[in-house]
Amino acid sequence: MMLSSDAATTVLPLTFGIEFEHILAFHSSLLLPHLPPSTRIIKDIPLSTREALRQTSIQYLCTRSYYNGWALTSPTAYPLPRGPRFHNECLDKNGCRGYGDEVLKIERDILLAASATDAVVQESEHKTQCFERWHLTTDNSLIGASHEALTEIIGTNRTETGEWDSAPLELVSPPLPFDEEASFEEIATVLAAVRGTNLDHHQAFTDQWCGLHVHIGLPPSSTDETFPLPLLQHLAYITLVYEPAISSLFPPQRRPDRDDTGMDLGSNRDLFLPEPDYSNVDWDAVEMVYDSGYSSDDEAEEEGGYVELPKKGGGGRRTTTTTTTSASPSSAAAAADSEDHAYEVRIQQKAQTTLFAPAQTLHGLCHAMSSGGQRGRLVNWTYLARNPDKGPRTLEFRQHEGCLDAGEVRGWVRFCGALVRWAAEMGAKEEEEERGLELELELEGFYGRGVLGVEDLVERMGGFLGEEGREWVQRRREMWRWV
């Protein structure tokens, strides 16, 4: 029995909000109105001073260890980021400081002038918990562009390139109705204003460190603004078993646990189930299906080729011996495939037993998916369990690279919402004592096969993804297929 989402009759009402991480390039004429008259702008700053003025958090030091903007000589009543003490120390020791709220106000003025929105500027060290309007905040995970990079970005056809600087920001939308076209029209208007044109004195752009984070939630009018537990259980299962497939739609720096990128973007499945170490004896058993000459997983299953998988905590990865070293490339590939296969099966096994445990709770599920409160994951589950006065209870999908293109943003939002609605249908089936996704996979012979691909994901999402969503997935696949 193949699950079809096209026949879904009840559509779960959703809202969404977006965090746009980006960098704003601006001409000095836009900065001056926000500075005291006595302020001096210092453009040429030695590296030692740039390191002292660093505004990024400590976890990003491996790749963003310095401040990349102009320095200012006057105090500010808005000493962000890193707090008033840091800014005062910068002025005392270096005679200058980095940006406070000046660039936030520049972008606010841009949005007002374009009649795009009346954005609220962050007013304290802590980000606002009120999301009723668009708002602007600093971003301590990013740095501005170097002068050389900025000149290339804004174009040599602009005059006075030495009068341009840049700084990182985050523009955050209010909750918007998922199914209303006006929501995406509003986003398009705001992004067009921020991007600017060649005639403007500003230009927003993204770099390799920027992200596009989509929050999916329920409408405020809902009786209970927390998603039903069966929905969340199936969504957790979907995002775990399809994590490799979904990750293939993104550039390498947005794939999980890349140590060389300095990204705060970890895998949910690695937290949920660290890749186990098996003994060589265990791996011999796991590789039985490959060594027995079966032409396919179907044939192996029919012939009883699958065996009970070894438990976690064996004696380590398969060790290299004279025999394995001299193995043919195809044998080595089969051995690697068998290790991947074993891990995928373990993920599916633990997901079934843990996520769908009879005593499972919302807090228990969030803990399992975020390891006790880690937000820096592909999907951030921690906001589902927060107190309502700390902000809306949402699922945050964090994997997309930074983007200011309204069409691409729409595609990612639609994809995230389709995942949630598909999980909702699976949860409803479970409550009606029908087959949920994890049992559908087992019934159809997918259980224990290893990696599930993009094709299977798209087919199962069906009508929730829609033609527009399928085109988005296809476009992303072609874009990053060979990277």
Disulfide bonds with the S-S distance in Angstrom:
none
